[in-house]
Amino acid sequence: MAARDPAASASVACAATSHDSSEALGSAEDLSPRSAAPDRVAHSEPAFRRLATHAAARYRPAGRSPYYFARGKLGGDPVFAVLLRDGQIKDGARIVDVGCGLGILAALLMAASEQYESTPSDWPSTWTPPPRRWTLRGFDLRSNAIVAGQRALADVRDRVTLSVDDVRQIMLPECDTVVMLDVLHYIDPAAQTRLLTNAHAVLAPAGTLLLRVGDAARNWRFRFTSAVDCWVSLARQKSWPRFYCRPLAEWTSLLDGIGYSVVAQPMSQGTPFANVLLIATKRTPPER
């Protein structure tokens, strides 16, 4: 169920595609129940591009494929820049990264801390400073990705733990932030609900689930997203995949019923995909 780290060639090709996603996702008012304004330039900031290059360099010892995947993903996927810009991960956060792949979120957070401490003047003035003193536990089914990530992050193993696990079958550790980027459509609806409920149970009060999903109601862009996912899955698994997708309204209704308050934010800027970032905050106690 690891969705984030396809073959390096696929990631670079997709990251290089440049289209405006506003047509696919509509205006901010279209993203109910509450919406954050879209951003089209965060991952194009020169400071972030330098940061992404620095983070990707960690993967050189792990081989060409992990290095070029990390470089293409960090440089072309808008979600990572937006998470940093908006301060979605707080100081001292205990992070659980579901479908962590190579652990590139951890690599990015490390690079951000190092850059900010060494040359704070290079940090974009309108961005939130990067989080400090965070820890991360990542889970993924693909042992080759985990091994590559462990090698790239060996010097921070006191803060970053990557494990081969099926999150449908384990209880997640207690945490402040759960990250699930492009993961849930790989598991069936019942398992989706169990995993989101599991995350709610282990999150601290007012903790945050950062969930990126495809909006199945978004016509040709969603069909394109699904086609790319199929191609990547075929290349990786050599079998025809099955995906379990939902319209945005159904995702937000599901999260609300579990006990989250949800803000939806377009998250495919600079790509042809139909992705949305759902920023889901744990309600305490859940509303019934």
Secondary structure, 3 states (H helix, E strand, C coil): CCCCCCCHHHHHHHHHCCCCCHHHHCCHHHCCCEECCCCCCHHHCHHHHHHHHHHHHHHHHHCHHHHHHHHHHHHHCHHHHHHHHCCCCCCCCEEEEECCCCCHHHHHHHHHHHHHHHCHHHCCCCCCCCCCCCEEEEEECCHHHHHHHHHHCHHHCCCEEEEECCCCCCCCCCEEEEEEECCHHHCCHHHHHHHHHHHHHHEEEEEEEEEEEEECCCHHHHHHHHHHHHHHHHHHHCCCCCCCCECHHHHHHHHHHHCEEEEEEECCCCCCCCEEEEEEEECCCCCC
